[in-house]
Amino acid sequence: MSGNPTWPNGELRLDLPVFLARFGLEARGEAEPLLGGEDNINARVATDRGYVVVREYVRSPPAKVAAELALVSHLAKRGFPTPAPFTAEGGEPFALVAGKPIAVFPFASGDVPPAMSPGLAEQSGTLLARMHTAATDWADDRIPVTDRVGVLETGAAADVELDGADQWREEIRRFLDRRAEALDLLAEQPAGPLHHDLHRRNLLVGDGRITAVLDFDELNHGPLILDLARLLHYAALEQPDRVLPSAIAGAALAGYQKVRPLTLAELELLPVAFDLAGLVDATGFIVWAAPYLGVRHVEECRSWLAYLANREDSY
């Protein structure tokens, strides 16, 4: 969820030598916290096989984590730039500690890019398409399916006591009513596993090239163009006025189509998918996060502001 900045969840509380031994690794140092996780806790640790990242999944259940790591391993074997997890004893890609799945990955080199540029957007679009083509016909019932229309319907009926909430609820109803046919068509488009969280902070770059795509924790199954729409949504969030730059949008689309050309229907539905991505993200934050964060006005939600700044008014 990208409605507002997030904070680290805490620190690992593990007997590292004992835990890493389950993965055939010997700890050679203390855990160094890696900040920025919203749904997980990450730390870098030196081992006899180089630096590794130990990742505790705070919210995801074991079945979903198993599905995520199976797909990540599949992608890595096919040359996609993402680190594949180490295998624990018993052949599992993670170990359970106090009921929480904890995985171990090789530490990927590179730097988080300071901004989303057209060049980075083009590379990101290409990598999304590579992921989608590498996962063609990938079937795993453990991957969740997100009912985005259902999220919006929940928002429209939610008793949220924030300033501006009436406008937000009315906009949801308007969107669902006017875009009903397009949303039905969107659900019929080519679908598969979605990264759903491809923003610059989940990328590592070296010498101007993306060296790693990280954090598949929002993995879900849905229309592929929603992944591209999410990439564009994140790019809009980083702008001071929340308006998506046309140069970044064009570059991301061009990069994607180098690998997987979109159908005419997908191209026509991309603006709707973009609006949907923004409105669903805003709704998730306003309904489920805002009450616990002291938010008073819906305009404190960045995704809501980005939706308003970019929505298509042609309907």
N, C-alpha and C positions, 0 to 999 in steps of 0.2 A: 504494500500500500504506500503510495507516494504523496499522500495529502500534505504532510508536514515533515520536517527533518526528523530523523530517528536517532536514538541513543543506544549505546551498547547495553546488552542485557546483564552483564556481570562478568565473572571470570570463571575459568575452568577450576573445578575442585576434584582433581584426580591424583592418584599415585601414579605419576607419569611413567616411571620405570616398569611398574607392573602392567599398566595399561598398554604401553607401546610394545611390550613383549608379546602381547596377544597378536600383534601384526608382524612379528619377526623383526622388530626394531629395538635398538638399544639407545635409550635416552642419554644425551651428552650435555644437557643443559636444562635450564628452567624454562617455563612457558613464558613467552613474550606476547602479551595481548595484542590482537589486531582489532582495531576499532571499526565501527560502521555497520555491524550486523543488526538487522531488525528482528529476524526470526531465528537467530543462531548466535553462538559464542565461538569465536575463533582465536587461536593462538598459534604462534610459530615456535617450533622446538627443534633444537639441533639433535641429530641422531647419527648413528654410525653409517647411515646411508644418505647423509645430507639433511638439509632442513626439510621439515614437514609441517603441514598445517593440520592441527587437530580441531575438528569442528563438531560442536555439540548442537544438535537440533532441538531448539527450545519448544517449538509448537508442533512440528510435524510428527505424526505417528510413524512407527516402524515400517508399516506396509508402504506408505508413501515414500519414505526415505529409500527403501529398497528399490522401488520403481525408479526413483530419480537416479540412484547410483548405477542401476543397470543401464539406463539410457546414456548416462555420462560415459560409462565404460565403452559402450557401443560406439559413441561418437569419437572418442579418443582413438580407438582402434582403427578408425577410418580417416584419421588425419585431422580431425577437427581440433582446433587449439584449445583444449580444456584438459586439466590434469585428471587422470583416472585414479580412483581411490585404491589404496592398498587393500589387500584381502586379509581378513582376520582369520584366526583359527576356526576351523570348521567350514571355511570357504565363503563366509559372509562378508559383504563389503562394509560392515560396521559392527560395532560391539554395543551391547546394551549395558548402561550403568545407571542404576536407580530408575530403570524404565525409560531412559532417554537414549536415543540412537546417537552414537558418536563415531564419526568416520575420520580417516587419516588420508591426506592427500600429499603428493610431492609439492614442495613450495615452488610456485611459478614465478619466474623473474619478470621484471617490467615495472613500469610506473603507472599509476592511475592518471589518465590524461586530465589536464586542468580545465578543459572545456570541450564541448561537442562542436567540432568544426565540420565543414562539408566533406573534407577528406576522410575524417573519422566516421562520419555518417555513412559514407559510401562503403567503407570497409565493414561497418556494422551491418548494413543491409545485405551485403554479400555473405557474411557469416550466418545471418539468420536463414538465408536461402539455402546455404550449405547444410545447416542443421536440419531444415525441413526436408530436403531431398535425401539426406542420409537416414532420416527416420521415416521415409515413405513406407506405409503399411505396418509401421510399428504398433503393435497391439499389446496393451498391458492394462488389465482392469483395475490395477491399483492406482493408476494415474487419475486424479480427480477431474471431473467435468464441472465447470463453473456455469451456473445458470445466471447469466448476466441480466437477462430480462427479469428474472425472479428477484435479483438484488435490487433492481430499480423499483419493482412493484413493492418490495418491502420498504424501500425508502419513501415512496409516495404515501404509504400508510403509517409511517413511523411518527410517533409522538415525540419529536425532537424539539426541545425547548431552547432553541438558539435564535438570536436575532437573525432575520433573513431567511428563516427556515420555510416560511410560507412561499417565498419566491422559488426556493430550491425545489420544494415539493411540486409546485405548479409547473416548473420547467420539466421535471421528470414526466409528469402526466402528458404534457404537450409533446415531448419527444416520443414517448411510447405510442401516442395516438397518431402523430403525423408520420412516424417512421415505421409503423407496424409492418407494412409490406416489405420494406427494405430489410428489416430485421429478420423476417421469415426467409428472405433470399440469402441473407448472410449465413444463416444456420445451415444452408444447403451447399455452401462452398467447400472446396477441399479442406480437410481438417487433419489434424495430427497433434503430436506433442508440441507445446509452446514453452519457450523459455519464460516469457511473460515479464521479464525484469531486466531487459537489456538496456541499461543506461551506462554512462561513462564510468561510474564508480564500480561497476562489475566488469570492467575491462582493464587489462594491463597492456601497456604499449612500450615498445623498444625501437629506437631508430625510426619512429614514425609509423610503425606497423603494429597491429594488434597481435600480441603474443599469447594472450589467454582470455577466454571468456569464462567468467566465474558465476557462482551462486545460481543454481538451478532450483532453488527452494520453492519458487512459485510455479514450478512445473504443473501444467494442467493441459487438458485436451480441448481443442476448439478450432474454429476456422483459422487457417494459417495467416490470413491478412491481419488478424487481431494482433499478432506478434509485431508486425510492421507498424501497426497503429500505436502500439505501446511504446515502441522506439521513438516515434514522432511525438507522442505525448510527453515523454521524459525530456526530449529536446526542448519542447515548449516551456516546460516548468523552469528550465534554467535561464530563460530570458527575463530581463527585468520587467517587461510588460506582459510576459506569459504568451506572447504571440509567436507561433512557430515560424522561423525564418524559411522563406521559400527555397533558398539555396540548400539548406540542410534537408528539407523534405525531398527536393528533387534529387539530391545526391544519394540519399538512403534508398529511394525508389529505383534509381538507375543501378545502384550496386546490387540490389535484390534481383532485379530482372536480368542481370548478367548470368545468373545461375538458374533462376526459376522464373521464367516470364509469366506474368500474371494474365489470367483470362480477362476478357473484356468485362465480364460481370464483376470480377474481383476489383478491377480498376475503378469501375463505377461505384462500387460499394466501399472503397477505401475511406472516403470522407465520412461515411456513416459509422464505419468501424472506429475511426479516430474520435468522433463525437462520443460514441459508446464507451470507448476506453476511458476517456476523461470523466464522463458522468458516473460511470460505475466506480471508478477509483475515488471520486469525490464522495459518493454515497457511502462507500465502505468506511471512509474516514469519519464522516459526519455522524453516521449511525453508531458505529462500534468503537471508535477511538476518541472522538471529541469529548464525550461525557467524562472521560477519565483524565483529560489533559487540561482542564480549566478553560476550554475554548468557549467563547461567548457569542461569536458571530460566525456564520457560515463562510464569510469572506476571509476568515483566518485560515481557511483550507486552500492551499495552493492549487490543488487539482480543480476545485470549483472555479477559481479565478481563470485558470487556463482553459477550462471548458467554455466559459463565457467569452473569453477573448478570441476563441477560434471556431466556435460553433457555426455551422452552416445555417443561415437564416432564409435559405431559399424555400424551406418548407413552410 
